[in-house]
Amino acid sequence: MTACAATGAWAFWGAPHNVEVVRVPMPLRDLPESLTGKTIVQISDLHVGAIVSRDYLRKCLELVSSFEPDIVVVTGDFVTYDGPARIDEAVALLADMQPGMLATVAITGNHDFGSSRGGFTNRQVADSLTEKLDGIGIRMLRNSAVEIEGLRLLGVDDFWGPTHELEETLASGDAEKPSVMLCHNPDFVDQPGWGNFRGWILSGHTHGGQVRLPFCKPPILPIRNHAYIAGKVELPGDRTLYVNRGLGYLQKVRLNVSPEITIFELSRAA
């Protein structure tokens, strides 16, 4: 009985803020020598809103800054939207984060298109978020790409939202460059339209399931393909998916699924 109570207390009060820093090698074909050893730090699913502690998120962003990353990527769900003030809160919070030395880029998640009651279809919410984040130096990739010292970073709008354009995104920039795609919902990798894309795909959205009992899959997952719960997944066609477990939550509970900051170290693939 005591053990159950202790586990429950940890799940609700300790585990949701027990951040794990995960280091992952990222080999990329034809990576320029100047980028070898550089780092990409990924965070995801902050869910700034009524539930997630602002002090906790601030400490997470301070931790990101302490790593002095070369590139920072944010893979969506900045807010749990319940009004315009949430966007301003998220922007104010992120304004204090040290930007990547080479770039800070981001994409939309489903919650960045309004509330679930509205079906995540409010383009004005996403456009407002985009404008304000661009204003503090976080470049939003909305079905577009940017090249950083020979590395192509692409970002597609959220799969559940109304404005995702995968083929348009993949057509952005030089396809022969080493490439990293930011794609909030990992289910998107099973959709047609990826063509000859080779490289890494960084996602979030799942929160790792938030709760995972031993030998069981998480009881609630917002994805169709349960191979994409969390972590690294090798895909056909020389593609690698990585699903970050996120920092925030929709309900304040985690068990055996820590929130995550991921540090990728770039190297040249053999």
N, C-alpha and C positions, 0 to 999 in steps of 0.2 A: 504493500500500500504506500509506504514511504517512498519507494523507488518510483512508483507511478506518479506520485505527486511531484517529485523532484523533476522527472522527465517533462511533465506538463508545464511546470514553472519555467524550465529552460526553454521549451518550445515557444512559449509566449513572451518571455521577458529577456532571455539571453541570446538564443540562436538567431533571431531576426537581425541582430546587429553584430554577429560574430563573423566579420568579413574574412574571407580567405583570398590571399593573393596567389594566383596560379600563373606559373611561368611556362610558356609553350614555345618551342622552336618553330619558326615559320620559314621553311625553305621555299624559295620562289625561283622559277626559271628565269634566266637572263637578268638576275638582279644586278644593278650597277655596283661596282666595288665600293663606291662611296656610301652605299646604304648598308653594307654588310656590318652586322653588329648593332645597327640602330634598332630602336624599340618602337612598337606600337602598343599603346595602352588602351584597352577596351573597357568601357563601362556601359551599362544598359539599364533600362527600366527603373529610373529613379522614382517615378510615380509621386512627384511633388503634389501634395494634396492634404486632405484632412487627416489622413491616417499615418503616413510615414513621418518619423521624427525629423525635423529640420536640422537639429543639432547633430544627429547621426549622419545625415547626408553631408553636412558641412565637414565633418571629420573624414568621411570617405573621400571627398574632393581634396582635402588637405593631404591625404595619403597619396592620392594620384599625383599631386603637385610635387611631393617629396621624391618621387621616382625620376623627376626631370625627363619625362618622355620626349622622344623626338616627334612622335605623332600621337595625338589623342583622338579616339573615335568613340562616338556615343551612338548606340544602335537603337534609339527610339524609346518611346513611352517616357518622355520627360515629365509628363503630368498625368494625374488622374483628374480629368477635366470636370469642373463644376462651375466654371465661370472665368471671365477674363483675368481676374486677379491671380489665378493659379499660374498663368503664363508669366506674369510679372514676378511672382515668387521664384519660379524656376530660373528665370533670367538673372535675377539678383543673386541667387545662390551660385550659379555658374560663373558669374562675372568675377568671383574671387578665386576661381581655379586658375592655376598657372597654365597658360596655353602650351601646346606642344611646340618644341623648338622649331620644327619645320611646318607643322600645320595642326589645326584642330578642326575635325569635320564630323558631321552627324547626319542622321536620317530621321524620318518620322516613324512612329509606331502607331498602332491603331488608336490608342488613347489620345494621341496628338491630333486626331480628327474629331474631337468632341466626346460626348458621353456614350456609354453603351446603350442607353435608352434611345439615343438618336441614331444608333447603328453605325457609329464611327464614320459618318459621311459629311461632316461639316468642314468644308474646305477653308472657310474663313478662319477657323481655329488654327489649322495647320499653317496657313499663310501668315497669320499674325505671329505665331511662334517663330516661323522662319525669319521674318523681318527683324524681330527683336534679337534673336540669336546671332544673325548675321551682324547686327549692330555691335555686339560685344566680341566679334572676331571668331565666332564658331560658324564655319561655312557649312550651310545646309546643302546636301546633295539631294536634289529633288529630280530623280530620273536623269541624272547627269554624272559627270566625272571630272576629276581634276588630276593633273599630273604633278607629282612631287619628286623632283630630282630623278626622273625616269621611272618612278613607280606610279601606276595608274590606280587611283582610288575611285570607285564607283559607288553610287548610292541610289537605290530604288525606293519609291514611296511604298508605304505599307500595303501588304497583300490584301488586307481586309478593307482598306480605304478605297476611295473612288478615283484615285489619280495615278495608280501604279502603271508604269510603262516599261516592261522588262526589255523588250527588243530595242526600244529607243535608248534606254540606259546603256545597254551593251554596245550600241553603235557609237557611243560617245568616246572620243579619244582614240588612241592607237591600240588596236587589239593585240598587236605584237609585243607590247610592253608587259612586264610583269604586273599582275593585276590582283587587287583585293576588292571584293564586292561587299558592301554593307546592305543587309537585307533583314529587316526586323523579324519577320516570321519565317522560321526554317521550313515550313511547308512549301514555301515558294520554290524551293530547289527541285520539287517534283513536277513543277509546271512546265509545259512546252515553251520553247523560245530561247533556251540557253545556248543553242547553237554550238559553236566551238570554244566557248569560254573555258579557259583553263586558269586556275588560281584558287585563292582562298575566298570563302564566303563567311562573313561574321554576322551572327544573328543573336537574338535574345528571346524575348516574348514568353518563354516557358516558365521562367523563374526556377527552372530545374524541377518543377512540380511542387516546390516549397515543403512538402511533407513526404517522406519516403520511409516506410517501415522495412525492416530487414526482409530480403528476398521478395519484395513486392515492388511493383511499379507505383508511382504516385497515383492517388485516387482521382485527382482532377488535373487534366492537361488540356490546354487550349490549342492542341494541334491534332492533325489527323494521323500523321506518321510518328508512332511512338519510338522510332529509332532515333529521333531527334530531341530527346529530353534534355540533354546537357553534354557539354564537352565536345571532343573531336570525333568527327565521322568522316571516313574516307568515302568519296562518291565516285561513280563512274566518270570517265572522261577527264582524268587528271584534275579533279576538283576536290577540295577539302573544305568541309563545313565545320565551323566551331560555334557552339551554342553557349553563350554566357548566361549564368544563372541569375544575373541582375542584382541590383542593390536594394530596390524597394520591394513593396508588396501591396497586394490588394486587401489582404487580411493579415494582421500582425501575428503570423505563426510560421515557424520553420522547424523542421525536424529532420536531421541527417542530410540537409540540403543548405549549405552555407551560402550567403550572398557572396558575390565574386567580383574581384578586379582581375583582369587578365593582362599579363605582360607578354607580348610576342617579341621574340628576338629574330630579326631578319637575317637570312643567310641565302647563299646562292645554291639552288638545287643542283645535284649532280647530274 
